Amino acid sequence: MRTLRLVLAHLTVATAWITTSGCDKNDDQRLVEMAQQNVARQQEQNRRMTELQREIAQGARHLVEADAKARSELVSLQKDVQAERAEVGRQRDELESERRQLARQRRLDPIIATAITQCGAMLAAISPLLLCWQLLCRSNTALSDDEIAHALLHDLTSKSPRLFARYDIPRIGLPNQGTQTSGAQEAADPD
């Protein structure tokens, strides 16, 4: 635009100069042709300038579109990065939670194992005491002297004694077994 004004100003000055100066017709004709050539050249330059401005406008439009597209892609990429960061953060928090849980479990496992071992040892120590207690409670029902005497006599007179099997004790015979009775009397009388 500025160039166009400058050219028009030069043309106006040139035309004014030509008309004011007193030239003859050949010079005038030549000046008119020169002015026409300058005007034609100026029109061509104007056309080129208009074309150039149109191309610049198209280039600027393409540049703006490309910039808008790049910005939208950048925004999309930033959203993706933020989503990935959030996911990584969530996974990190989950991993940290699992790590704490494992650490807590590692602290508790030996305690539980020790408690189980000690409970087993206590049961092993208490079980004989419980057995003795049970036997003591059963023995409260005392046997009568007759029952004890009968059990001892039965063991002494039986062919396979249970209580005195290890000892070589002479057997007392029953009244219908005369041979064993005399042996028992001999054992009692050492002379």
DAZI-V659194 format. One record per run of one state. SS is the DSSP state (alpha for helix, beta for strand, coil for the rest). FROM is the first residue (numbers start at 0). TO is the last residue. Records with the same first field share a line. If there is no record, write none. Layout:
BEGIN
SS=FROM-TO + FROM-TO
END
This chain:
BEGIN
coil=0-0 + 20-23 + 138-143 + 157-176 + 188-190
alpha=1-19 + 24-137 + 144-156 + 177-187
END
